[in-house]
Amino acid sequence: MSLSARLTRKSGSSFTYAFRVLPVEKRRAIYALYSFCRTVDDCVDEAGGEGEAGLSRWNEEGQRCYAGAPETELGRELANAVFQFPIPRSCFEDVVAGCRMDLTIRRYATFEDLRGYCLRVASAVGLAAIEIFGYEDPATRDYAIELGLALQLTNILRDVGVDAGRGRLYLPLQDLARFGVTEEALLTATRGGGPGRPPAVDALLAFEGQRARDQFERASRALPEADRRAMLSAEIMSAVYRALLDELARRGYPVTVPVVRLSRPRKAWIALRTVPRVYWNV
């Protein structure tokens, strides 16, 4: 088993169920893409991730992949992927740039500010992934961008407590002000403090949940019919994350740790259920 396959499976990501429907060569490439992005993200999120030094090293390795001269095992697997599929170099550069933002930016004033971050850390990955999946209609790039935003907004809503523990708050400050929620009130909620969560926090989180739900709808509308089957893996990702968003809503958008996760059997069932929907609209 390749290094990237081991890293992907070890991560326990919901994406693994989407990757399994791909033919072998595409699966190897998507494993390499995912593992590179996950490794870059770990540079800023995990202890011993090395921060800027790690980001710079992996950014340089990404550049070497396009020159056919990688120096690491993961780099060699990624180099094979960019040799086989027309993944834009800018996708990797954007992912690194987005993770670099996490080193210095702890708050986002507006949703537009947050959207710029999400385009780098999520939509750029989607734009790389569709080159592996294959597509005919250029409008599928819009689908990749919109779906990347939807997935990242769901991640943000799921991980409010985890991110708070790292000193980060991704919910736009403009939204907090709109609902009369102070940073301290939200951070207290992530610690499970106080006799109960203020209703204003509930309203804020419900608003963010609806924003993510609307984003999934935009992604769905953006998918050209000609590429629906080619995007089966992406549609499985979408279905799993929609179910996660629904589960967050059902539980009242909890913001404490541990975070809400779907069980493996449930994710597998969602993946299986998505296949006939994508292929035969049933």
C-alpha positions as CSV (number, residue, x, y, z in Angstrom):
1,M,0.0,0.0,0.0
2,S,1.3,3.5,-0.9
3,L,2.2,6.1,1.7
4,S,-0.6,8.3,0.6
5,A,-3.2,5.5,0.8
6,R,-2.0,4.7,4.3
7,L,-2.2,8.4,5.4
8,T,-5.6,8.8,3.9
9,R,-7.0,5.7,5.6
10,K,-5.4,6.5,8.9
11,S,-6.9,10.0,8.9
12,G,-10.4,8.5,9.1
13,S,-11.7,11.1,6.7
14,S,-15.2,10.9,5.4
15,F,-13.7,11.4,1.9
16,T,-12.3,7.8,1.9
17,Y,-15.8,6.5,1.1
18,A,-15.9,8.8,-1.9
19,F,-12.5,7.8,-3.1
20,R,-13.2,4.0,-3.2
21,V,-15.5,4.3,-6.2
22,L,-12.7,5.6,-8.4
23,P,-10.6,3.4,-10.7
24,V,-7.1,2.5,-9.4
25,E,-5.1,5.2,-11.1
26,K,-7.5,8.0,-10.2
27,R,-7.7,6.6,-6.6
28,R,-3.9,6.7,-6.3
29,A,-3.8,10.3,-7.5
30,I,-6.6,11.5,-5.2
31,Y,-4.9,9.8,-2.3
32,A,-1.7,11.7,-3.1
33,L,-3.6,15.0,-3.4
34,Y,-5.5,14.5,-0.2
35,S,-2.3,13.4,1.7
36,F,-0.4,16.5,0.5
37,C,-3.2,18.8,1.6
38,R,-3.6,17.0,4.9
39,T,0.1,17.2,5.6
40,V,0.2,20.9,4.8
41,D,-2.8,21.5,7.1
42,D,-1.0,19.5,9.9
43,C,1.8,22.0,9.7
44,V,-0.4,24.6,11.3
45,D,-2.8,22.5,13.3
46,E,-0.8,19.8,14.9
47,A,1.9,19.8,17.6
48,G,5.3,19.6,16.0
49,G,3.8,20.7,12.6
50,E,6.7,23.2,12.2
51,G,4.5,26.1,11.2
52,E,6.0,28.3,8.5
53,A,9.1,26.1,8.1
54,G,6.9,23.1,7.3
55,L,4.7,25.1,4.9
56,S,7.7,26.4,3.1
57,R,9.2,22.9,2.8
58,W,6.1,21.3,1.4
59,N,5.5,24.3,-0.9
60,E,8.9,23.7,-2.4
61,E,8.3,20.0,-2.6
62,G,5.1,20.7,-4.5
63,Q,7.1,22.8,-7.0
64,R,9.6,20.0,-7.4
65,C,6.8,17.6,-8.3
66,Y,6.1,19.7,-11.4
67,A,9.8,19.7,-12.2
68,G,9.9,15.9,-11.9
69,A,12.4,16.0,-9.0
70,P,10.5,15.4,-5.7
71,E,12.6,14.5,-2.7
72,T,10.1,12.6,-0.5
73,E,8.0,9.5,-0.8
74,L,4.8,11.5,-0.7
75,G,6.3,13.9,-3.3
76,R,7.0,11.1,-5.7
77,E,3.4,9.9,-5.5
78,L,2.2,13.5,-6.0
79,A,4.6,13.9,-9.0
80,N,3.0,10.8,-10.6
81,A,-0.4,12.4,-10.1
82,V,0.5,15.8,-11.7
83,F,2.2,13.9,-14.5
84,Q,-1.0,11.9,-15.3
85,F,-3.6,14.6,-14.6
86,P,-3.6,18.3,-15.5
87,I,-3.8,19.6,-11.9
88,P,-3.0,23.4,-11.9
89,R,0.1,24.3,-9.9
90,S,-1.8,27.2,-8.5
91,C,-4.1,24.7,-6.6
92,F,-1.2,23.6,-4.4
93,E,0.1,27.1,-4.0
94,D,-3.4,28.3,-2.9
95,V,-3.7,25.5,-0.3
96,V,-0.4,26.4,1.2
97,A,-1.3,30.1,1.2
98,G,-4.6,29.3,2.9
99,C,-2.9,27.3,5.7
100,R,-0.4,30.1,6.1
101,M,-3.3,32.4,7.0
102,D,-4.0,30.2,10.0
103,L,-0.6,31.2,11.4
104,T,-1.5,34.9,11.6
105,I,-5.3,35.4,11.2
106,R,-7.4,34.4,14.2
107,R,-10.6,36.2,13.4
108,Y,-12.5,37.1,10.2
109,A,-14.5,40.4,10.2
110,T,-16.9,39.5,7.4
111,F,-18.2,36.5,5.5
112,E,-16.4,37.8,2.4
113,D,-13.1,37.7,4.3
114,L,-13.9,34.1,5.4
115,R,-14.8,33.2,1.9
116,G,-11.4,34.2,0.7
117,Y,-9.8,31.8,3.2
118,C,-12.2,29.0,2.2
119,L,-11.4,29.4,-1.5
120,R,-7.8,28.7,-0.7
121,V,-8.1,25.8,1.7
122,A,-11.1,24.0,0.2
123,S,-12.1,25.2,-3.3
124,A,-8.6,24.9,-4.5
125,V,-8.6,21.3,-3.5
126,G,-11.9,20.8,-5.4
127,L,-10.4,22.4,-8.5
128,A,-7.5,20.0,-8.3
129,A,-9.7,17.0,-7.6
130,I,-12.0,17.5,-10.6
131,E,-8.9,17.3,-12.9
132,I,-8.5,13.7,-11.5
133,F,-12.2,12.9,-11.8
134,G,-12.3,14.2,-15.3
135,Y,-15.0,16.5,-16.8
136,E,-16.2,17.9,-20.1
137,D,-18.0,21.1,-19.2
138,P,-15.9,24.0,-18.0
139,A,-18.8,25.0,-15.7
140,T,-17.9,22.0,-13.5
141,R,-15.1,24.2,-12.2
142,D,-17.8,26.5,-10.7
143,Y,-19.3,23.4,-9.1
144,A,-15.9,22.5,-7.5
145,I,-15.6,26.0,-6.1
146,E,-19.1,26.1,-4.7
147,L,-18.9,22.6,-3.2
148,G,-15.5,23.4,-1.6
149,L,-17.1,26.3,0.1
150,A,-20.0,24.2,1.4
151,L,-17.7,21.5,2.8
152,Q,-15.5,24.0,4.5
153,L,-18.4,25.9,6.1
154,T,-19.7,22.6,7.4
155,N,-16.2,21.8,8.8
156,I,-16.1,25.3,10.5
157,L,-19.5,24.7,12.1
158,R,-18.6,21.3,13.3
159,D,-15.2,22.4,14.7
160,V,-16.1,25.6,16.6
161,G,-14.9,24.1,19.9
162,V,-11.7,22.6,18.4
163,D,-10.8,25.8,16.7
164,A,-11.5,27.8,19.8
165,G,-8.9,25.6,21.6
166,R,-6.4,26.7,19.0
167,G,-7.2,30.3,19.5
168,R,-9.2,30.6,16.3
169,L,-12.7,31.8,15.6
170,Y,-13.9,31.4,12.0
171,L,-17.5,32.5,12.4
172,P,-17.5,36.1,11.0
173,L,-17.5,38.8,13.7
174,Q,-20.1,40.6,11.7
175,D,-22.4,37.7,12.2
176,L,-21.8,37.7,16.0
177,A,-22.6,41.4,16.1
178,R,-25.8,40.8,14.1
179,F,-27.1,38.3,16.7
180,G,-25.7,40.2,19.7
181,V,-23.3,37.5,20.6
182,T,-19.9,38.5,22.2
183,E,-16.8,36.5,21.5
184,E,-16.7,35.7,25.2
185,A,-20.2,34.3,25.2
186,L,-19.4,32.0,22.2
187,L,-16.1,30.9,23.7
188,T,-17.8,30.2,27.0
189,A,-20.3,28.0,25.1
190,T,-17.4,26.0,23.6
191,R,-16.1,25.3,27.1
192,G,-19.6,24.2,28.2
193,G,-19.6,26.9,30.8
194,G,-22.6,28.6,32.4
195,P,-26.0,27.3,33.3
196,G,-27.1,27.2,29.6
197,R,-26.3,28.5,26.2
198,P,-27.8,31.9,25.5
199,P,-30.6,31.9,22.9
200,A,-28.6,34.4,20.8
201,V,-25.8,31.8,20.3
202,D,-28.4,29.2,19.2
203,A,-29.7,31.7,16.6
204,L,-26.2,32.5,15.4
205,L,-25.3,28.9,14.9
206,A,-28.7,28.2,13.1
207,F,-27.9,31.0,10.8
208,E,-24.5,29.6,10.0
209,G,-26.0,26.2,9.4
210,Q,-28.5,27.7,6.9
211,R,-25.7,29.4,5.1
212,A,-23.9,26.1,4.7
213,R,-27.1,24.5,3.5
214,D,-27.7,27.2,1.0
215,Q,-24.1,26.7,-0.2
216,F,-24.8,23.1,-0.9
217,E,-27.8,24.0,-3.0
218,R,-25.6,26.5,-5.0
219,A,-23.1,23.7,-5.6
220,S,-25.9,21.3,-6.7
221,R,-27.3,23.8,-9.2
222,A,-23.8,24.5,-10.6
223,L,-23.1,20.8,-11.6
224,P,-23.6,20.4,-15.3
225,E,-25.7,17.4,-16.3
226,A,-22.9,16.2,-18.7
227,D,-20.5,15.7,-15.8
228,R,-22.8,14.4,-13.1
229,R,-21.6,10.8,-13.4
230,A,-17.9,11.9,-13.5
231,M,-18.5,13.8,-10.3
232,L,-19.8,10.7,-8.4
233,S,-16.9,10.9,-5.8
234,A,-17.7,14.6,-5.3
235,E,-21.4,13.9,-4.9
236,I,-20.6,11.3,-2.3
237,M,-18.6,13.9,-0.4
238,S,-21.5,16.3,-0.7
239,A,-24.0,13.7,0.6
240,V,-21.9,12.7,3.6
241,Y,-21.3,16.3,4.6
242,R,-25.0,17.2,4.1
243,A,-25.8,14.4,6.4
244,L,-23.3,15.7,8.9
245,L,-24.8,19.2,8.7
246,D,-28.3,17.7,9.3
247,E,-26.9,15.8,12.3
248,L,-25.4,19.0,13.7
249,A,-28.8,20.7,13.3
250,R,-30.6,17.8,14.9
251,R,-28.3,18.0,18.0
252,G,-28.7,21.8,18.2
253,Y,-25.3,22.7,16.8
254,P,-23.1,21.6,19.7
255,V,-19.8,23.5,19.9
256,T,-18.1,21.5,22.6
257,V,-15.4,18.8,22.2
258,P,-15.5,16.0,21.0
259,V,-17.1,17.1,17.8
260,V,-20.1,15.4,16.1
261,R,-19.1,12.6,13.7
262,L,-21.0,10.2,11.5
263,S,-20.4,6.5,12.1
264,R,-18.6,4.5,9.5
265,P,-21.6,2.3,8.6
266,R,-23.7,5.4,8.1
267,K,-21.1,7.0,5.8
268,A,-20.8,3.8,3.9
269,W,-24.6,3.6,3.5
270,I,-24.8,7.2,2.3
271,A,-22.1,6.5,-0.3
272,L,-24.0,3.4,-1.5
273,R,-27.3,5.4,-1.6
274,T,-25.7,8.2,-3.6
275,V,-24.6,5.9,-6.6
276,P,-28.2,5.3,-7.9
277,R,-29.1,8.9,-7.3
278,V,-26.2,10.2,-9.4
279,Y,-26.5,7.5,-12.2
280,W,-30.3,7.0,-12.5
281,N,-31.8,9.9,-10.4
282,V,-33.5,7.4,-8.0
